Amino acid sequence: MNRNDFLALLERPLRETVVTIDGSNYLLREMTEEQGTEYELSLQDKKGNVNYATARRALIAMMLIDDDGNRMVQHESELRRLPRSIAGKLFDECQRLNRYETGEVKELVKNSDGADD
């Protein structure tokens, strides 16, 4: 691969996928590298600890889009009342679309526990 081929990747559209749950369609768009870093940094509080519930909602919030490509919600807190069955399926697909290995987000959380001890 040469430099021009590599730079062309930067112009490639992000992958999108539709997740159908109980007859409703949810559109998810993969994150850019920059957005992935923003997501991972957003998981940490000032002490470096991470809340897994927040991690799940934050990933969904960053990826869930409407038909025009706009984010459906701007903050994970807007998803607090989302049924767990829907959140779980969306979260699983978000991980797959962004190539997080199964449990990798949980591992990020686990590794943060006691980081300041």
N, CA, C and O atoms as a GROMACS GRO file, in nm:
protein
  468
    1MET      N    1   0.085  -0.117   0.000
    1MET     CA    2   0.000   0.000   0.000
    1MET      C    3   0.090   0.123   0.000
    1MET      O    4   0.187   0.131   0.076
    2ASN      N    5   0.058   0.217  -0.084
    2ASN     CA    6   0.136   0.341  -0.085
    2ASN      C    7   0.061   0.449  -0.007
    2ASN      O    8  -0.051   0.428   0.039
    3ARG      N    9   0.125   0.564   0.007
    3ARG     CA   10   0.068   0.674   0.086
    3ARG      C   11  -0.068   0.719   0.033
    3ARG      O   12  -0.160   0.742   0.111
    4ASN      N   13  -0.083   0.731  -0.097
    4ASN     CA   14  -0.210   0.775  -0.155
    4ASN      C   15  -0.322   0.676  -0.126
    4ASN      O   16  -0.435   0.715  -0.098
    5ASP      N   17  -0.290   0.547  -0.134
    5ASP     CA   18  -0.389   0.446  -0.102
    5ASP      C   19  -0.432   0.456   0.044
    5ASP      O   20  -0.550   0.446   0.078
    6PHE      N   21  -0.333   0.478   0.131
    6PHE     CA   22  -0.364   0.492   0.273
    6PHE      C   23  -0.450   0.616   0.298
    6PHE      O   24  -0.549   0.608   0.371
    7LEU      N   25  -0.412   0.728   0.241
    7LEU     CA   26  -0.488   0.852   0.260
    7LEU      C   27  -0.630   0.840   0.206
    7LEU      O   28  -0.722   0.904   0.257
    8ALA      N   29  -0.649   0.758   0.105
    8ALA     CA   30  -0.784   0.736   0.051
    8ALA      C   31  -0.874   0.670   0.155
    8ALA      O   32  -0.996   0.690   0.154
    9LEU      N   33  -0.815   0.590   0.246
    9LEU     CA   34  -0.893   0.528   0.352
    9LEU      C   35  -0.958   0.632   0.442
    9LEU      O   36  -1.066   0.608   0.497
   10LEU      N   37  -0.893   0.746   0.457
   10LEU     CA   38  -0.946   0.852   0.543
   10LEU      C   39  -1.073   0.914   0.487
   10LEU      O   40  -1.150   0.976   0.560
   11GLU      N   41  -1.095   0.896   0.357
   11GLU     CA   42  -1.213   0.949   0.291
   11GLU      C   43  -1.324   0.846   0.278
   11GLU      O   44  -1.436   0.878   0.238
   12ARG      N   45  -1.293   0.723   0.311
   12ARG     CA   46  -1.391   0.615   0.300
   12ARG      C   47  -1.505   0.638   0.399
   12ARG      O   48  -1.480   0.676   0.513
   13PRO      N   49  -1.628   0.615   0.358
   13PRO     CA   50  -1.741   0.630   0.451
   13PRO      C   51  -1.731   0.530   0.567
   13PRO      O   52  -1.683   0.418   0.550
   14LEU      N   53  -1.777   0.572   0.682
   14LEU     CA   54  -1.781   0.483   0.797
   14LEU      C   55  -1.889   0.378   0.775
   14LEU      O   56  -1.991   0.404   0.712
   15ARG      N   57  -1.865   0.259   0.828
   15ARG     CA   58  -1.964   0.152   0.816
   15ARG      C   59  -2.086   0.183   0.902
   15ARG      O   60  -2.074   0.239   1.011
   16GLU      N   61  -2.201   0.146   0.852
   16GLU     CA   62  -2.325   0.159   0.927
   16GLU      C   63  -2.395   0.024   0.924
   16GLU      O   64  -2.377  -0.055   0.831
   17THR      N   65  -2.474  -0.001   1.025
   17THR     CA   66  -2.551  -0.126   1.030
   17THR      C   67  -2.685  -0.097   1.096
   17THR      O   68  -2.697  -0.010   1.182
   18VAL      N   69  -2.784  -0.173   1.055
   18VAL     CA   70  -2.917  -0.163   1.114
   18VAL      C   71  -2.937  -0.283   1.205
   18VAL      O   72  -2.913  -0.397   1.167
   19VAL      N   73  -2.980  -0.254   1.326
   19VAL     CA   74  -3.011  -0.359   1.422
   19VAL      C   75  -3.163  -0.357   1.441
   19VAL      O   76  -3.221  -0.254   1.477
   20THR      N   77  -3.226  -0.470   1.416
   20THR     CA   78  -3.371  -0.481   1.434
   20THR      C   79  -3.399  -0.553   1.564
   20THR      O   80  -3.355  -0.666   1.586
   21ILE      N   81  -3.474  -0.485   1.650
   21ILE     CA   82  -3.508  -0.542   1.781
   21ILE      C   83  -3.658  -0.523   1.799
   21ILE      O   84  -3.709  -0.410   1.796
   22ASP      N   85  -3.728  -0.631   1.816
   22ASP     CA   86  -3.874  -0.628   1.836
   22ASP      C   87  -3.945  -0.544   1.730
   22ASP      O   88  -4.039  -0.471   1.761
   23GLY      N   89  -3.901  -0.555   1.606
   23GLY     CA   90  -3.967  -0.486   1.495
   23GLY      C   91  -3.924  -0.341   1.474
   23GLY      O   92  -3.969  -0.278   1.378
   24SER      N   93  -3.839  -0.288   1.560
   24SER     CA   94  -3.790  -0.151   1.544
   24SER      C   95  -3.646  -0.155   1.493
   24SER      O   96  -3.567  -0.239   1.534
   25ASN      N   97  -3.614  -0.063   1.402
   25ASN     CA   98  -3.479  -0.056   1.346
   25ASN      C   99  -3.399   0.053   1.413
   25ASN      O  100  -3.447   0.164   1.434
   26TYR      N  101  -3.275   0.020   1.448
   26TYR     CA  102  -3.182   0.113   1.509
   26TYR      C  103  -3.059   0.120   1.419
   26TYR      O  104  -3.003   0.017   1.382
   27LEU      N  105  -3.018   0.240   1.383
   27LEU     CA  106  -2.905   0.259   1.293
   27LEU      C  107  -2.781   0.297   1.375
   27LEU      O  108  -2.784   0.391   1.454
   28LEU      N  109  -2.673   0.221   1.355
   28LEU     CA  110  -2.547   0.245   1.424
   28LEU      C  111  -2.439   0.275   1.322
   28LEU      O  112  -2.435   0.215   1.214
   29ARG      N  113  -2.350   0.370   1.355
   29ARG     CA  114  -2.237   0.403   1.268
   29ARG      C  115  -2.109   0.384   1.348
   29ARG      O  116  -2.097   0.428   1.462
   30GLU      N  117  -2.012   0.318   1.284
   30GLU     CA  118  -1.884   0.295   1.353
   30GLU      C  119  -1.818   0.429   1.387
   30GLU      O  120  -1.848   0.532   1.326
   31MET      N  121  -1.730   0.425   1.484
   31MET     CA  122  -1.658   0.546   1.525
   31MET      C  123  -1.529   0.561   1.446
   31MET      O  124  -1.473   0.463   1.397
   32THR      N  125  -1.484   0.684   1.436
   32THR     CA  126  -1.350   0.709   1.384
   32THR      C  127  -1.251   0.677   1.496
   32THR      O  128  -1.290   0.657   1.610
   33GLU      N  129  -1.124   0.673   1.463
   33GLU     CA  130  -1.022   0.652   1.564
   33GLU      C  131  -1.029   0.761   1.670
   33GLU      O  132  -1.017   0.734   1.789
   34GLU      N  133  -1.048   0.884   1.627
   34GLU     CA  134  -1.060   0.997   1.720
   34GLU      C  135  -1.178   0.980   1.814
   34GLU      O  136  -1.166   1.002   1.934
   35GLN      N  137  -1.293   0.940   1.760
   35GLN     CA  138  -1.412   0.919   1.843
   35GLN      C  139  -1.391   0.803   1.940
   35GLN      O  140  -1.438   0.808   2.054
   36GLY      N  141  -1.322   0.699   1.895
   36GLY     CA  142  -1.294   0.587   1.984
   36GLY      C  143  -1.209   0.628   2.102
   36GLY      O  144  -1.234   0.586   2.216
   37THR      N  145  -1.110   0.710   2.077
   37THR     CA  146  -1.025   0.761   2.185
   37THR      C  147  -1.107   0.850   2.278
   37THR      O  148  -1.094   0.841   2.400
   38GLU      N  149  -1.190   0.935   2.220
   38GLU     CA  150  -1.277   1.022   2.301
   38GLU      C  151  -1.368   0.938   2.390
   38GLU      O  152  -1.386   0.968   2.508
   39TYR      N  153  -1.424   0.832   2.333
   39TYR     CA  154  -1.510   0.742   2.410
   39TYR      C  155  -1.433   0.680   2.526
   39TYR      O  156  -1.479   0.683   2.640
   40GLU      N  157  -1.317   0.624   2.498
   40GLU     CA  158  -1.240   0.557   2.602
   40GLU      C  159  -1.198   0.654   2.713
   40GLU      O  160  -1.201   0.618   2.830
   41LEU      N  161  -1.159   0.775   2.676
   41LEU     CA  162  -1.123   0.874   2.777
   41LEU      C  163  -1.244   0.921   2.857
   41LEU      O  164  -1.232   0.953   2.975
   42SER      N  165  -1.360   0.925   2.792
   42SER     CA  166  -1.481   0.972   2.861
   42SER      C  167  -1.527   0.875   2.969
   42SER      O  168  -1.607   0.912   3.055
   43LEU      N  169  -1.479   0.753   2.966
   43LEU     CA  170  -1.520   0.653   3.064
   43LEU      C  171  -1.459   0.677   3.201
   43LEU      O  172  -1.511   0.628   3.301
   44GLN      N  173  -1.351   0.751   3.205
   44GLN     CA  174  -1.279   0.769   3.331
   44GLN      C  175  -1.326   0.892   3.406
   44GLN      O  176  -1.348   0.998   3.348
   45ASP      N  177  -1.342   0.876   3.539
   45ASP     CA  178  -1.368   0.992   3.622
   45ASP      C  179  -1.234   1.052   3.663
   45ASP      O  180  -1.129   1.008   3.616
   46LYS      N  181  -1.236   1.152   3.748
   46LYS     CA  182  -1.112   1.221   3.785
   46LYS      C  183  -1.013   1.130   3.858
   46LYS      O  184  -0.893   1.159   3.861
   47LYS      N  185  -1.063   1.022   3.916
   47LYS     CA  186  -0.976   0.928   3.987
   47LYS      C  187  -0.932   0.812   3.897
   47LYS      O  188  -0.858   0.724   3.941
   48GLY      N  189  -0.978   0.812   3.772
   48GLY     CA  190  -0.940   0.706   3.680
   48GLY      C  191  -1.029   0.583   3.685
   48GLY      O  192  -0.999   0.482   3.622
   49ASN      N  193  -1.139   0.590   3.761
   49ASN     CA  194  -1.231   0.478   3.771
   49ASN      C  195  -1.337   0.487   3.661
   49ASN      O  196  -1.368   0.595   3.612
   50VAL      N  197  -1.390   0.372   3.624
   50VAL     CA  198  -1.489   0.364   3.517
   50VAL      C  199  -1.612   0.290   3.568
   50VAL      O  200  -1.600   0.190   3.639
   51ASN      N  201  -1.729   0.339   3.530
   51ASN     CA  202  -1.855   0.274   3.565
   51ASN      C  203  -1.902   0.196   3.443
   51ASN      O  204  -1.920   0.255   3.336
   52TYR      N  205  -1.922   0.065   3.456
   52TYR     CA  206  -1.958  -0.017   3.341
   52TYR      C  207  -2.091   0.024   3.280
   52TYR      O  208  -2.105   0.023   3.158
   53ALA      N  209  -2.190   0.060   3.363
   53ALA     CA  210  -2.320   0.102   3.310
   53ALA      C  211  -2.304   0.225   3.222
   53ALA      O  212  -2.365   0.236   3.116
   54THR      N  213  -2.222   0.317   3.266
   54THR     CA  214  -2.195   0.436   3.187
   54THR      C  215  -2.121   0.401   3.059
   54THR      O  216  -2.147   0.460   2.954
   55ALA      N  217  -2.031   0.306   3.066
   55ALA     CA  218  -1.954   0.264   2.949
   55ALA      C  219  -2.046   0.209   2.841
   55ALA      O  220  -2.029   0.240   2.723
   56ARG      N  221  -2.142   0.128   2.880
   56ARG     CA  222  -2.236   0.072   2.784
   56ARG      C  223  -2.318   0.183   2.718
   56ARG      O  224  -2.327   0.191   2.596
   57ARG      N  225  -2.376   0.268   2.800
   57ARG     CA  226  -2.461   0.376   2.747
   57ARG      C  227  -2.381   0.474   2.663
   57ARG      O  228  -2.430   0.522   2.561
   58ALA      N  229  -2.258   0.504   2.705
   58ALA     CA  230  -2.176   0.600   2.631
   58ALA      C  231  -2.144   0.549   2.491
   58ALA      O  232  -2.146   0.626   2.395
   59LEU      N  233  -2.115   0.420   2.479
   59LEU     CA  234  -2.084   0.365   2.347
   59LEU      C  235  -2.208   0.371   2.257
   59LEU      O  236  -2.199   0.410   2.141
   60ILE      N  237  -2.322   0.332   2.310
   60ILE     CA  238  -2.446   0.339   2.233
   60ILE      C  239  -2.474   0.483   2.192
   60ILE      O  240  -2.509   0.508   2.076
   61ALA      N  241  -2.460   0.577   2.284
   61ALA     CA  242  -2.489   0.718   2.256
   61ALA      C  243  -2.401   0.773   2.145
   61ALA      O  244  -2.446   0.855   2.064
   62MET      N  245  -2.276   0.730   2.139
   62MET     CA  246  -2.185   0.780   2.036
   62MET      C  247  -2.215   0.723   1.899
   62MET      O  248  -2.178   0.783   1.798
   63MET      N  249  -2.282   0.610   1.894
   63MET     CA  250  -2.299   0.540   1.766
   63MET      C  251  -2.441   0.540   1.711
   63MET      O  252  -2.460   0.520   1.591
   64LEU      N  253  -2.541   0.561   1.795
   64LEU     CA  254  -2.680   0.555   1.752
   64LEU      C  255  -2.716   0.682   1.674
   64LEU      O  256  -2.707   0.793   1.727
   65ILE      N  257  -2.755   0.665   1.548
   65ILE     CA  258  -2.782   0.780   1.463
   65ILE      C  259  -2.922   0.770   1.401
   65ILE      O  260  -2.983   0.663   1.398
   66ASP      N  261  -2.971   0.885   1.353
   66ASP     CA  262  -3.099   0.886   1.282
   66ASP      C  263  -3.074   0.866   1.133
   66ASP      O  264  -2.960   0.848   1.090
   67ASP      N  265  -3.179   0.869   1.055
   67ASP     CA  266  -3.168   0.845   0.911
   67ASP      C  267  -3.085   0.950   0.839
   67ASP      O  268  -3.036   0.926   0.728
   68ASP      N  269  -3.069   1.069   0.901
   68ASP     CA  270  -2.988   1.175   0.840
   68ASP      C  271  -2.842   1.170   0.884
   68ASP      O  272  -2.762   1.253   0.842
   69GLY      N  273  -2.808   1.073   0.969
   69GLY     CA  274  -2.670   1.058   1.015
   69GLY      C  275  -2.637   1.139   1.139
   69GLY      O  276  -2.520   1.150   1.176
   70ASN      N  277  -2.737   1.197   1.204
   70ASN     CA  278  -2.716   1.275   1.326
   70ASN      C  279  -2.730   1.185   1.448
   70ASN      O  280  -2.810   1.092   1.449
   71ARG      N  281  -2.652   1.214   1.551
   71ARG     CA  282  -2.663   1.136   1.674
   71ARG      C  283  -2.803   1.151   1.732
   71ARG      O  284  -2.859   1.261   1.736
   72MET      N  285  -2.859   1.039   1.776
   72MET     CA  286  -2.993   1.040   1.835
   72MET      C  287  -2.992   1.106   1.973
   72MET      O  288  -3.088   1.173   2.010
   73VAL      N  289  -2.886   1.086   2.048
   73VAL     CA  290  -2.872   1.146   2.181
   73VAL      C  291  -2.733   1.205   2.193
   73VAL      O  292  -2.639   1.159   2.128
   74GLN      N  293  -2.720   1.305   2.275
   74GLN     CA  294  -2.591   1.372   2.290
   74GLN      C  295  -2.514   1.326   2.414
   74GLN      O  296  -2.394   1.349   2.424
   75HIS      N  297  -2.583   1.263   2.507
   75HIS     CA  298  -2.517   1.221   2.632
   75HIS      C  299  -2.574   1.088   2.676
   75HIS      O  300  -2.693   1.061   2.659
   76GLU      N  301  -2.490   1.006   2.733
   76GLU     CA  302  -2.531   0.873   2.775
   76GLU      C  303  -2.644   0.876   2.876
   76GLU      O  304  -2.722   0.781   2.882
   77SER      N  305  -2.656   0.982   2.954
   77SER     CA  306  -2.760   0.988   3.056
   77SER      C  307  -2.900   0.984   2.995
   77SER      O  308  -2.996   0.948   3.063
   78GLU      N  309  -2.912   1.022   2.869
   78GLU     CA  310  -3.041   1.019   2.802
   78GLU      C  311  -3.089   0.876   2.778
   78GLU      O  312  -3.205   0.854   2.746
   79LEU      N  313  -3.001   0.779   2.795
   79LEU     CA  314  -3.035   0.639   2.770
   79LEU      C  315  -3.063   0.561   2.898
   79LEU      O  316  -3.080   0.439   2.894
   80ARG      N  317  -3.069   0.629   3.011
   80ARG     CA  318  -3.086   0.560   3.140
   80ARG      C  319  -3.212   0.476   3.146
   80ARG      O  320  -3.214   0.373   3.213
   81ARG      N  321  -3.317   0.517   3.078
   81ARG     CA  322  -3.444   0.445   3.084
   81ARG      C  323  -3.464   0.350   2.966
   81ARG      O  324  -3.571   0.292   2.951
   82LEU      N  325  -3.363   0.335   2.884
   82LEU     CA  326  -3.369   0.242   2.772
   82LEU      C  327  -3.381   0.100   2.827
   82LEU      O  328  -3.303   0.061   2.914
   83PRO      N  329  -3.477   0.022   2.779
   83PRO     CA  330  -3.489  -0.115   2.830
   83PRO      C  331  -3.357  -0.192   2.817
   83PRO      O  332  -3.288  -0.183   2.715
   84ARG      N  333  -3.326  -0.265   2.920
   84ARG     CA  334  -3.200  -0.340   2.925
   84ARG      C  335  -3.186  -0.438   2.808
   84ARG      O  336  -3.076  -0.459   2.757
   85SER      N  337  -3.298  -0.497   2.767
   85SER     CA  338  -3.292  -0.592   2.656
   85SER      C  339  -3.248  -0.524   2.526
   85SER      O  340  -3.173  -0.582   2.448
   86ILE      N  341  -3.292  -0.403   2.505
   86ILE     CA  342  -3.254  -0.327   2.385
   86ILE      C  343  -3.110  -0.278   2.400
   86ILE      O  344  -3.030  -0.290   2.307
   87ALA      N  345  -3.078  -0.223   2.517
   87ALA     CA  346  -2.942  -0.172   2.540
   87ALA      C  347  -2.839  -0.282   2.520
   87ALA      O  348  -2.734  -0.258   2.460
   88GLY      N  349  -2.867  -0.401   2.570
   88GLY     CA  350  -2.772  -0.511   2.558
   88GLY      C  351  -2.746  -0.548   2.413
   88GLY      O  352  -2.631  -0.570   2.374
   89LYS      N  353  -2.850  -0.556   2.333
   89LYS     CA  354  -2.835  -0.591   2.192
   89LYS      C  355  -2.761  -0.481   2.116
   89LYS      O  356  -2.676  -0.510   2.032
   90LEU      N  357  -2.795  -0.355   2.145
   90LEU     CA  358  -2.726  -0.244   2.078
   90LEU      C  359  -2.579  -0.241   2.118
   90LEU      O  360  -2.491  -0.221   2.034
   91PHE      N  361  -2.552  -0.260   2.246
   91PHE     CA  362  -2.414  -0.260   2.294
   91PHE      C  363  -2.331  -0.370   2.228
   91PHE      O  364  -2.217  -0.347   2.187
   92ASP      N  365  -2.388  -0.488   2.218
   92ASP     CA  366  -2.317  -0.599   2.153
   92ASP      C  367  -2.282  -0.563   2.009
   92ASP      O  368  -2.170  -0.590   1.964
   93GLU      N  369  -2.375  -0.503   1.938
   93GLU     CA  370  -2.350  -0.467   1.799
   93GLU      C  371  -2.250  -0.352   1.790
   93GLU      O  372  -2.168  -0.348   1.698
   94CYS      N  373  -2.256  -0.258   1.882
   94CYS     CA  374  -2.158  -0.148   1.886
   94CYS      C  375  -2.017  -0.202   1.902
   94CYS      O  376  -1.924  -0.158   1.834
   95GLN      N  377  -2.002  -0.298   1.993
   95GLN     CA  378  -1.870  -0.360   2.013
   95GLN      C  379  -1.822  -0.428   1.886
   95GLN      O  380  -1.707  -0.411   1.846
   96ARG      N  381  -1.910  -0.504   1.822
   96ARG     CA  382  -1.873  -0.576   1.701
   96ARG      C  383  -1.834  -0.480   1.589
   96ARG      O  384  -1.734  -0.501   1.520
   97LEU      N  385  -1.912  -0.375   1.571
   97LEU     CA  386  -1.888  -0.280   1.462
   97LEU      C  387  -1.756  -0.207   1.478
   97LEU      O  388  -1.692  -0.172   1.379
   98ASN      N  389  -1.714  -0.183   1.602
   98ASN     CA  390  -1.590  -0.112   1.629
   98ASN      C  391  -1.474  -0.204   1.663
   98ASN      O  392  -1.368  -0.159   1.704
   99ARG      N  393  -1.497  -0.333   1.644
   99ARG     CA  394  -1.393  -0.434   1.662
   99ARG      C  395  -1.340  -0.442   1.806
   99ARG      O  396  -1.226  -0.481   1.829
  100TYR      N  397  -1.426  -0.404   1.901
  100TYR     CA  398  -1.392  -0.433   2.040
  100TYR      C  399  -1.417  -0.581   2.058
  100TYR      O  400  -1.523  -0.631   2.019
  101GLU      N  401  -1.323  -0.650   2.115
  101GLU     CA  402  -1.342  -0.792   2.141
  101GLU      C  403  -1.448  -0.806   2.250
  101GLU      O  404  -1.465  -0.717   2.332
  102THR      N  405  -1.518  -0.917   2.249
  102THR     CA  406  -1.618  -0.942   2.352
  102THR      C  407  -1.555  -0.927   2.489
  102THR      O  408  -1.453  -0.989   2.519
  103GLY      N  409  -1.615  -0.845   2.571
  103GLY     CA  410  -1.564  -0.823   2.705
  103GLY      C  411  -1.455  -0.718   2.716
  103GLY      O  412  -1.410  -0.688   2.827
  104GLU      N  413  -1.410  -0.662   2.605
  104GLU     CA  414  -1.300  -0.566   2.611
  104GLU      C  415  -1.339  -0.441   2.690
  104GLU      O  416  -1.257  -0.387   2.765
  105VAL      N  417  -1.462  -0.394   2.673
  105VAL     CA  418  -1.507  -0.277   2.749
  105VAL      C  419  -1.511  -0.312   2.897
  105VAL      O  420  -1.472  -0.231   2.981
  106LYS      N  421  -1.559  -0.432   2.929
  106LYS     CA  422  -1.558  -0.475   3.070
  106LYS      C  423  -1.416  -0.478   3.123
  106LYS      O  424  -1.392  -0.441   3.238
  107GLU      N  425  -1.322  -0.520   3.040
  107GLU     CA  426  -1.181  -0.526   3.081
  107GLU      C  427  -1.127  -0.387   3.108
  107GLU      O  428  -1.050  -0.367   3.203
  108LEU      N  429  -1.166  -0.289   3.026
  108LEU     CA  430  -1.126  -0.150   3.051
  108LEU      C  431  -1.172  -0.106   3.189
  108LEU      O  432  -1.099  -0.042   3.264
  109VAL      N  433  -1.296  -0.142   3.220
  109VAL     CA  434  -1.353  -0.106   3.350
  109VAL      C  435  -1.278  -0.177   3.462
  109VAL      O  436  -1.240  -0.114   3.560
  110LYS      N  437  -1.257  -0.308   3.447
  110LYS     CA  438  -1.189  -0.386   3.550
  110LYS      C  439  -1.049  -0.333   3.575
  110LYS      O  440  -1.005  -0.324   3.690
  111ASN      N  441  -0.978  -0.299   3.468
  111ASN     CA  442  -0.841  -0.250   3.483
  111ASN      C  443  -0.836  -0.115   3.551
  111ASN      O  444  -0.732  -0.078   3.606
  112SER      N  445  -0.946  -0.040   3.548
  112SER     CA  446  -0.946   0.091   3.612
  112SER      C  447  -0.970   0.081   3.762
  112SER      O  448  -0.936   0.173   3.836
  113ASP      N  449  -1.030  -0.030   3.807
  113ASP     CA  450  -1.059  -0.046   3.949
  113ASP      C  451  -0.930  -0.043   4.031
  113ASP      O  452  -0.838  -0.121   4.009
  114GLY      N  453  -0.928   0.049   4.124
  114GLY     CA  454  -0.812   0.060   4.211
  114GLY      C  455  -0.690   0.119   4.143
  114GLY      O  456  -0.578   0.098   4.189
  115ALA      N  457  -0.709   0.192   4.035
  115ALA     CA  458  -0.597   0.247   3.960
  115ALA      C  459  -0.516   0.345   4.043
  115ALA      O  460  -0.396   0.362   4.020
  116ASP      N  461  -0.579   0.411   4.140
  116ASP     CA  462  -0.508   0.510   4.221
  116ASP      C  463  -0.461   0.453   4.354
  116ASP      O  464  -0.406   0.527   4.436
  117ASP      N  465  -0.481   0.322   4.377
  117ASP     CA  466  -0.439   0.262   4.505
  117ASP      C  467  -0.290   0.249   4.513
  117ASP      O  468  -0.238   0.201   4.614
   0.00000   0.00000   0.00000
